[in-house]
Amino acid sequence: MELDFVAHVRDQVRTLLKIRCERGIPSESSKPPFGAKLICGDIRMTVRSGMSDQLWRWLLDHGWREVPVRLDRRHYKDIPTAYVTRLIDSEANEERARVMAAAIANAHYRPSMTRDGRIIPAPKERASKNEQP
């Protein structure tokens, strides 16, 4: 409990002093191994087997990169694995774009777990300014 309080205070001080800064987009890299996490903005997906070089090049062109840090504490919306499989199976770029749009529309935050085993519910989806309740 004490460590959570210290971490919370430290995070608040960093925010107040504006020490936080946006991470830049990581540089392009070679095709990631099975099980690697890919991110694009606040969306994340897990690499499945069978990703072709052409699909990896297409993902790079659309801003997807491998997570640059091992323990990333940021919160991402996860793309369901069924959509990742459909993306791998798609051949044409137009089909990939359609599958990716559907995958992003169905992405959702995962609940997280504390060290003592408590489950923290997933953050609420933020409504855009144009949407009305």
Z-matrix of the N, CA and C atoms (Angstrom, degrees):
N
C 1 1.448
C 2 1.522 1 109.95
N 3 1.332 2 116.71 1 -41.28
C 4 1.468 3 120.07 2 -178.81
C 5 1.521 4 111.21 3 -64.54
N 6 1.353 5 117.12 4 -39.62
C 7 1.457 6 120.12 5 -179.87
C 8 1.528 7 111.38 6 -65.77
N 9 1.336 8 116.55 7 -36.61
C 10 1.457 9 119.48 8 177.28
C 11 1.522 10 110.58 9 -63.55
N 12 1.322 11 117.10 10 -40.09
C 13 1.459 12 121.31 11 179.09
C 14 1.523 13 110.96 12 -65.56
N 15 1.328 14 116.75 13 -44.34
C 16 1.469 15 121.08 14 179.10
C 17 1.526 16 110.19 15 -62.96
N 18 1.305 17 117.63 16 -44.67
C 19 1.457 18 120.98 17 178.94
C 20 1.522 19 110.73 18 -62.93
N 21 1.330 20 116.61 19 -40.34
C 22 1.463 21 120.13 20 179.31
C 23 1.528 22 110.99 21 -64.26
N 24 1.316 23 117.60 22 -45.44
C 25 1.469 24 121.17 23 179.16
C 26 1.531 25 110.12 24 -63.29
N 27 1.320 26 117.14 25 -43.55
C 28 1.466 27 120.66 26 179.08
C 29 1.530 28 110.72 27 -60.33
N 30 1.336 29 116.99 28 -43.12
C 31 1.465 30 120.43 29 178.77
C 32 1.525 31 111.50 30 -63.80
N 33 1.331 32 116.97 31 -39.34
C 34 1.462 33 120.48 32 179.40
C 35 1.530 34 111.41 33 -66.97
N 36 1.329 35 117.08 34 -39.97
C 37 1.468 36 120.88 35 178.12
C 38 1.525 37 109.79 36 -64.48
N 39 1.322 38 117.13 37 -43.23
C 40 1.472 39 120.25 38 178.21
C 41 1.525 40 110.98 39 -61.57
N 42 1.319 41 116.90 40 -37.17
C 43 1.460 42 120.16 41 178.56
C 44 1.526 43 110.77 42 -69.34
N 45 1.340 44 117.47 43 -45.02
C 46 1.461 45 120.78 44 -179.21
C 47 1.525 46 112.21 45 -63.40
N 48 1.320 47 116.91 46 -37.54
C 49 1.466 48 120.89 47 -179.34
C 50 1.520 49 112.44 48 -84.24
N 51 1.323 50 116.01 49 1.52
C 52 1.467 51 122.70 50 179.66
C 53 1.527 52 112.07 51 55.07
N 54 1.319 53 114.77 52 42.55
C 55 1.459 54 121.02 53 177.38
C 56 1.522 55 110.11 54 -79.43
N 57 1.309 56 116.45 55 -24.48
C 58 1.457 57 120.73 56 -178.01
C 59 1.521 58 110.94 57 -67.56
N 60 1.301 59 115.16 58 145.14
C 61 1.464 60 119.43 59 176.45
C 62 1.525 61 107.87 60 -143.43
N 63 1.308 62 115.30 61 154.99
C 64 1.459 63 121.13 62 179.61
C 65 1.519 64 109.89 63 -70.15
N 66 1.312 65 115.67 64 139.33
C 67 1.453 66 119.77 65 173.53
C 68 1.515 67 108.85 66 -77.78
N 69 1.304 68 116.01 67 139.68
C 70 1.456 69 119.86 68 175.64
C 71 1.512 70 110.52 69 -76.39
N 72 1.314 71 115.71 70 167.21
C 73 1.462 72 119.85 71 176.90
C 74 1.523 73 108.13 72 -72.49
N 75 1.318 74 118.23 73 126.57
C 76 1.465 75 119.88 74 178.50
C 77 1.529 76 110.84 75 -61.91
N 78 1.297 77 114.97 76 156.98
C 79 1.458 78 119.14 77 179.85
C 80 1.530 79 110.32 78 -71.10
N 81 1.322 80 115.36 79 162.02
C 82 1.456 81 120.28 80 178.65
C 83 1.521 82 109.20 81 -66.87
N 84 1.313 83 115.17 82 144.80
C 85 1.458 84 119.85 83 -179.33
C 86 1.524 85 109.16 84 -134.56
N 87 1.308 86 114.84 85 179.70
C 88 1.465 87 119.12 86 177.84
C 89 1.528 88 109.36 87 -72.05
N 90 1.316 89 115.49 88 168.43
C 91 1.457 90 121.10 89 -177.75
C 92 1.528 91 109.49 90 -57.82
N 93 1.340 92 117.03 91 129.25
C 94 1.467 93 120.07 92 -176.52
C 95 1.521 94 112.39 93 -72.60
N 96 1.327 95 116.90 94 156.91
C 97 1.469 96 120.39 95 179.13
C 98 1.523 97 111.37 96 -76.39
N 99 1.320 98 115.69 97 168.52
C 100 1.462 99 123.02 98 176.55
C 101 1.525 100 109.41 99 -57.02
N 102 1.329 101 116.87 100 132.87
C 103 1.459 102 121.91 101 177.45
C 104 1.516 103 114.38 102 91.98
N 105 1.332 104 118.64 103 -6.53
C 106 1.464 105 121.12 104 179.38
C 107 1.529 106 109.53 105 -70.38
N 108 1.323 107 116.24 106 153.82
C 109 1.454 108 122.05 107 178.14
C 110 1.520 109 109.25 108 -99.16
N 111 1.333 110 116.07 109 133.62
C 112 1.461 111 122.32 110 176.03
C 113 1.514 112 108.44 111 -112.98
N 114 1.343 113 116.57 112 141.87
C 115 1.458 114 120.95 113 179.75
C 116 1.518 115 110.23 114 -128.01
N 117 1.316 116 114.08 115 151.56
C 118 1.462 117 122.76 116 171.73
C 119 1.524 118 105.50 117 -148.63
N 120 1.319 119 116.58 118 103.38
C 121 1.463 120 120.19 119 -175.00
C 122 1.514 121 110.06 120 67.56
N 123 1.334 122 116.77 121 -121.32
C 124 1.466 123 120.32 122 178.89
C 125 1.527 124 112.32 123 -105.19
N 126 1.327 125 117.26 124 18.51
C 127 1.463 126 122.67 125 179.29
C 128 1.528 127 109.22 126 -108.66
N 129 1.334 128 116.54 127 140.01
C 130 1.468 129 121.15 128 -179.32
C 131 1.512 130 109.66 129 -133.32
N 132 1.335 131 115.51 130 145.32
C 133 1.464 132 120.84 131 172.96
C 134 1.522 133 108.65 132 -139.86
N 135 1.324 134 114.79 133 156.57
C 136 1.455 135 121.59 134 178.68
C 137 1.516 136 109.08 135 -102.78
N 138 1.337 137 116.18 136 133.29
C 139 1.469 138 121.88 137 -179.12
C 140 1.523 139 109.11 138 -68.33
N 141 1.304 140 115.38 139 130.70
C 142 1.462 141 122.25 140 175.22
C 143 1.521 142 108.48 141 -107.26
N 144 1.322 143 115.92 142 162.23
C 145 1.461 144 119.44 143 179.93
C 146 1.515 145 110.25 144 -65.15
N 147 1.294 146 116.45 145 152.43
C 148 1.450 147 121.00 146 176.81
C 149 1.516 148 115.07 147 93.95
N 150 1.324 149 118.45 148 7.26
C 151 1.460 150 119.90 149 178.62
C 152 1.527 151 108.79 150 -71.21
N 153 1.325 152 115.94 151 123.92
C 154 1.461 153 120.44 152 -179.02
C 155 1.524 154 110.60 153 -83.61
N 156 1.326 155 115.20 154 165.05
C 157 1.459 156 120.33 155 176.48
C 158 1.529 157 110.87 156 -64.47
N 159 1.339 158 117.08 157 -35.71
C 160 1.461 159 120.36 158 178.90
C 161 1.522 160 110.96 159 -65.68
N 162 1.336 161 118.23 160 -40.27
C 163 1.464 162 121.35 161 177.89
C 164 1.524 163 109.92 162 -65.61
N 165 1.325 164 117.86 163 -42.19
C 166 1.465 165 120.55 164 179.02
C 167 1.532 166 110.23 165 -62.46
N 168 1.317 167 118.10 166 -41.42
C 169 1.466 168 121.20 167 177.52
C 170 1.528 169 110.45 168 -63.11
N 171 1.355 170 117.20 169 -40.77
C 172 1.462 171 121.53 170 178.45
C 173 1.527 172 110.62 171 -63.56
N 174 1.332 173 116.57 172 -42.84
C 175 1.474 174 120.22 173 178.21
C 176 1.528 175 110.84 174 -63.83
N 177 1.341 176 117.23 175 -42.10
C 178 1.463 177 120.11 176 177.71
C 179 1.529 178 110.80 177 -60.46
N 180 1.316 179 117.30 178 -42.51
C 181 1.463 180 121.63 179 179.78
C 182 1.524 181 112.28 180 -63.96
N 183 1.332 182 116.86 181 -25.03
C 184 1.465 183 121.06 182 179.65
C 185 1.534 184 112.42 183 -98.62
N 186 1.324 185 117.79 184 13.17
C 187 1.461 186 120.85 185 172.47
C 188 1.510 187 116.70 186 93.25
N 189 1.315 188 119.28 187 5.94
C 190 1.465 189 121.77 188 179.66
C 191 1.517 190 109.49 189 -80.27
N 192 1.319 191 116.51 190 135.84
C 193 1.457 192 122.80 191 178.07
C 194 1.523 193 109.04 192 -138.36
N 195 1.329 194 115.01 193 158.27
C 196 1.462 195 120.00 194 174.94
C 197 1.520 196 108.52 195 -73.81
N 198 1.339 197 117.27 196 144.07
C 199 1.466 198 121.32 197 179.98
C 200 1.523 199 108.19 198 -60.15
N 201 1.345 200 117.95 199 123.07
C 202 1.455 201 120.19 200 -172.72
C 203 1.531 202 114.92 201 -77.93
N 204 1.333 203 118.81 202 -15.16
C 205 1.458 204 120.92 203 -178.59
C 206 1.518 205 109.64 204 -119.01
N 207 1.307 206 115.90 205 150.33
C 208 1.465 207 120.27 206 -176.10
C 209 1.529 208 111.42 207 -70.30
N 210 1.309 209 117.29 208 -49.71
C 211 1.462 210 121.58 209 -179.43
C 212 1.528 211 108.38 210 -108.57
N 213 1.298 212 116.34 211 88.39
C 214 1.452 213 122.16 212 -178.33
C 215 1.524 214 108.30 213 -90.97
N 216 1.340 215 117.57 214 117.92
C 217 1.463 216 121.58 215 -176.57
C 218 1.521 217 113.04 216 -90.62
N 219 1.294 218 117.43 217 0.80
C 220 1.461 219 119.28 218 179.92
C 221 1.531 220 110.29 219 -70.70
N 222 1.317 221 115.29 220 156.97
C 223 1.460 222 120.91 221 179.95
C 224 1.526 223 108.89 222 -99.61
N 225 1.310 224 115.92 223 127.44
C 226 1.454 225 122.47 224 -178.53
C 227 1.516 226 109.74 225 -123.85
N 228 1.325 227 115.38 226 154.17
C 229 1.453 228 120.68 227 168.79
C 230 1.520 229 106.25 228 -85.15
N 231 1.317 230 116.86 229 128.09
C 232 1.463 231 121.21 230 -178.69
C 233 1.523 232 110.95 231 -93.86
N 234 1.325 233 114.98 232 134.95
C 235 1.457 234 121.39 233 175.22
C 236 1.524 235 107.98 234 -79.93
N 237 1.343 236 118.37 235 130.87
C 238 1.469 237 120.42 236 178.50
C 239 1.533 238 111.40 237 -59.86
N 240 1.318 239 116.08 238 146.70
C 241 1.461 240 121.07 239 -175.87
C 242 1.522 241 112.68 240 -63.33
N 243 1.325 242 118.24 241 -28.12
C 244 1.469 243 120.27 242 178.44
C 245 1.528 244 110.51 243 -61.80
N 246 1.318 245 117.23 244 -37.30
C 247 1.460 246 120.18 245 179.06
C 248 1.525 247 111.51 246 -72.45
N 249 1.333 248 116.82 247 -34.53
C 250 1.468 249 119.40 248 176.82
C 251 1.528 250 109.32 249 -63.65
N 252 1.328 251 117.29 250 -41.37
C 253 1.465 252 121.72 251 177.60
C 254 1.521 253 110.82 252 -62.86
N 255 1.335 254 117.14 253 -43.90
C 256 1.465 255 120.41 254 177.88
C 257 1.519 256 111.14 255 -63.67
N 258 1.338 257 117.04 256 -35.62
C 259 1.466 258 120.75 257 178.22
C 260 1.520 259 110.53 258 -65.72
N 261 1.315 260 117.29 259 -41.56
C 262 1.469 261 121.47 260 178.91
C 263 1.525 262 110.23 261 -65.44
N 264 1.331 263 117.69 262 -37.82
C 265 1.464 264 121.58 263 -178.31
C 266 1.528 265 113.35 264 -75.76
N 267 1.328 266 117.50 265 -19.18
C 268 1.469 267 119.65 266 -177.52
C 269 1.522 268 110.24 267 -72.84
N 270 1.317 269 115.53 268 145.38
C 271 1.462 270 122.11 269 -175.64
C 272 1.523 271 112.68 270 -102.83
N 273 1.323 272 117.05 271 -52.75
C 274 1.468 273 121.29 272 -174.29
C 275 1.529 274 110.87 273 -84.85
N 276 1.327 275 116.50 274 152.82
C 277 1.460 276 121.39 275 179.65
C 278 1.531 277 111.71 276 -63.58
N 279 1.337 278 117.83 277 -34.54
C 280 1.459 279 120.70 278 179.05
C 281 1.524 280 110.30 279 -65.37
N 282 1.331 281 116.05 280 -40.31
C 283 1.465 282 120.23 281 178.14
C 284 1.522 283 110.23 282 -66.87
N 285 1.334 284 117.39 283 -40.73
C 286 1.465 285 120.97 284 177.09
C 287 1.528 286 110.49 285 -60.44
N 288 1.321 287 117.08 286 -42.42
C 289 1.463 288 120.90 287 -179.87
C 290 1.526 289 110.84 288 -62.97
N 291 1.337 290 117.15 289 -41.30
C 292 1.470 291 121.46 290 178.02
C 293 1.526 292 110.75 291 -63.72
N 294 1.330 293 116.76 292 -46.29
C 295 1.467 294 121.22 293 -179.21
C 296 1.527 295 110.03 294 -64.60
N 297 1.340 296 116.94 295 -40.96
C 298 1.463 297 120.16 296 -179.53
C 299 1.526 298 110.82 297 -65.70
N 300 1.319 299 118.11 298 -39.59
C 301 1.467 300 120.91 299 178.08
C 302 1.532 301 110.53 300 -62.74
N 303 1.324 302 117.14 301 -42.76
C 304 1.462 303 120.70 302 177.61
C 305 1.529 304 111.11 303 -66.46
N 306 1.330 305 116.85 304 -38.72
C 307 1.466 306 121.06 305 179.78
C 308 1.524 307 110.56 306 -64.22
N 309 1.318 308 116.81 307 -44.04
C 310 1.469 309 119.82 308 -179.81
C 311 1.521 310 110.20 309 -66.71
N 312 1.325 311 117.60 310 -37.06
C 313 1.462 312 120.63 311 177.78
C 314 1.527 313 111.64 312 -64.52
N 315 1.333 314 117.65 313 -29.06
C 316 1.468 315 121.82 314 -179.13
C 317 1.519 316 113.86 315 -99.53
N 318 1.326 317 117.50 316 5.28
C 319 1.471 318 120.55 317 178.56
C 320 1.527 319 109.47 318 -70.67
N 321 1.323 320 116.09 319 147.14
C 322 1.458 321 120.57 320 -179.41
C 323 1.527 322 109.66 321 -146.81
N 324 1.330 323 115.03 322 158.18
C 325 1.457 324 120.95 323 178.38
C 326 1.525 325 109.40 324 -75.64
N 327 1.333 326 115.59 325 142.95
C 328 1.462 327 120.77 326 174.83
C 329 1.516 328 109.13 327 -89.74
N 330 1.330 329 118.60 328 146.10
C 331 1.458 330 118.68 329 171.22
C 332 1.530 331 108.66 330 -70.16
N 333 1.315 332 116.79 331 150.36
C 334 1.470 333 119.40 332 179.28
C 335 1.519 334 109.40 333 -112.25
N 336 1.323 335 115.76 334 165.99
C 337 1.448 336 121.28 335 -176.48
C 338 1.521 337 109.62 336 -124.81
N 339 1.334 338 116.36 337 138.84
C 340 1.454 339 121.11 338 176.96
C 341 1.520 340 109.51 339 -81.76
N 342 1.311 341 115.38 340 171.68
C 343 1.477 342 119.59 341 -178.79
C 344 1.519 343 112.45 342 -64.79
N 345 1.337 344 116.84 343 -29.01
C 346 1.461 345 119.02 344 -179.76
C 347 1.530 346 112.97 345 -88.16
N 348 1.340 347 117.72 346 7.43
C 349 1.447 348 121.70 347 172.95
C 350 1.518 349 115.88 348 95.85
N 351 1.346 350 117.68 349 -0.37
C 352 1.457 351 119.55 350 177.86
C 353 1.526 352 109.74 351 -74.99
N 354 1.319 353 116.76 352 142.00
C 355 1.461 354 121.87 353 178.53
C 356 1.521 355 108.81 354 -95.36
N 357 1.315 356 115.42 355 126.75
C 358 1.460 357 121.71 356 176.66
C 359 1.519 358 106.65 357 -97.44
N 360 1.330 359 117.98 358 124.64
C 361 1.464 360 118.95 359 -177.73
C 362 1.523 361 111.44 360 -61.35
N 363 1.317 362 114.89 361 154.85
C 364 1.467 363 120.65 362 178.54
C 365 1.523 364 109.08 363 -64.53
N 366 1.352 365 116.92 364 147.21
C 367 1.456 366 119.02 365 178.46
C 368 1.524 367 110.82 366 -62.15
N 369 1.327 368 115.08 367 151.36
C 370 1.464 369 120.44 368 178.91
C 371 1.520 370 109.23 369 -68.54
N 372 1.328 371 115.47 370 146.07
C 373 1.465 372 121.11 371 175.35
C 374 1.515 373 107.98 372 -67.78
N 375 1.315 374 116.76 373 133.43
C 376 1.460 375 120.69 374 178.35
C 377 1.522 376 109.12 375 -84.17
N 378 1.314 377 115.79 376 128.42
C 379 1.462 378 119.98 377 177.13
C 380 1.519 379 108.51 378 -80.42
N 381 1.303 380 115.83 379 140.28
C 382 1.462 381 118.97 380 178.61
C 383 1.523 382 109.43 381 -72.07
N 384 1.314 383 116.97 382 162.85
C 385 1.457 384 122.08 383 -176.77
C 386 1.527 385 112.00 384 -64.65
N 387 1.330 386 117.40 385 -28.69
C 388 1.452 387 120.66 386 -177.98
C 389 1.527 388 113.53 387 -79.07
N 390 1.331 389 116.80 388 -20.21
C 391 1.455 390 120.61 389 -178.99
C 392 1.516 391 109.99 390 -81.71
N 393 1.314 392 116.65 391 144.46
C 394 1.454 393 121.37 392 175.88
C 395 1.510 394 108.65 393 -110.72
N 396 1.359 395 117.01 394 147.72
C 397 1.469 396 120.09 395 -176.29
C 398 1.493 397 114.49 396 -64.53
